[in-house]
Amino acid sequence: MLIAILASSSKSWVCLLANRLELERLAERMDFLVIEQVWAIVLFLLGAFVLNTCSKWERKEYEFFKDPKNRYGRRKSDVIKPKTLRGTLMTIAGTGLSLGGMILFMMHI
C-alpha cells in the first residue's frame, strides 16, 4: 500500500512538473514584445528623430540661402548651398539607426 501511495504521488509530481513546464513555454510564447524588440523600436524611433531633425535644419538653411543677400554666387543656380559634413553624418547616422532597428526587430519575431 505504501508503495502504491508513493507511486501515485510521484506520478502526480511528474504531471505537475510537466504542466508547469508547459505553462512556462506558453507564457514565453505569449510575451507581447521581448526586450530586444523594445530596443529595436527605440533605435528606429531615434533614427527617425535624427533624420527629421536633420531635414528641418537643412530646410531652414535652404530658406536662409534662398534670400538674394545670402547667396554663394551671382547666378540663380547658386541658390542651393553645398552639402555639409554635419548633414551627411546625421543622414548616415539616422539611416543606420533606423535600418538597424528594423533588422533587430525582424530578427526577434
Summary of the structure (lengths in Angstrom):
residues: 109
radius of gyration: 29.9
end to end distance: 52.0
largest distance: 106.8
contacts: 254
relative contact order: 0.14
helix: 83%
strand: 0%
